[in-house]
Amino acid sequence: MAKKKKAKRISRGQWSKRDLNLLKKLFPVTATSKIAKKMGRKTDAVKKKASRMGLKKSKAYLKRIGRA
């Protein structure tokens, strides 16, 4: 019998230290939607947490996507 793939669970509430470190590393240079998918969280949750942590997109990232 083949093993069933585990569905990626949408996290709720608590952010682990690993999640916070990953967010700090990725947020300035990666699309928020990609971060959310990688972390198994909603895009709005990632945006809100990054904002509360004072994280911003880098100038290089903004320039690359045509926003700077």
Rosetta blueprint (number, residue, H / E / L):
1 M L
2 A L
3 K L
4 K L
5 K L
6 K L
7 A L
8 K L
9 R L
10 I L
11 S L
12 R L
13 G L
14 Q L
15 W L
16 S L
17 K H
18 R H
19 D H
20 L H
21 N H
22 L H
23 L H
24 K H
25 K H
26 L H
27 F L
28 P L
29 V L
30 T L
31 A L
32 T H
33 S H
34 K H
35 I H
36 A H
37 K H
38 K H
39 M H
40 G L
41 R L
42 K L
43 T H
44 D H
45 A H
46 V H
47 K H
48 K H
49 K H
50 A H
51 S H
52 R H
53 M H
54 G L
55 L L
56 K L
57 K L
58 S L
59 K H
60 A H
61 Y H
62 L H
63 K H
64 R H
65 I L
66 G L
67 R L
68 A L
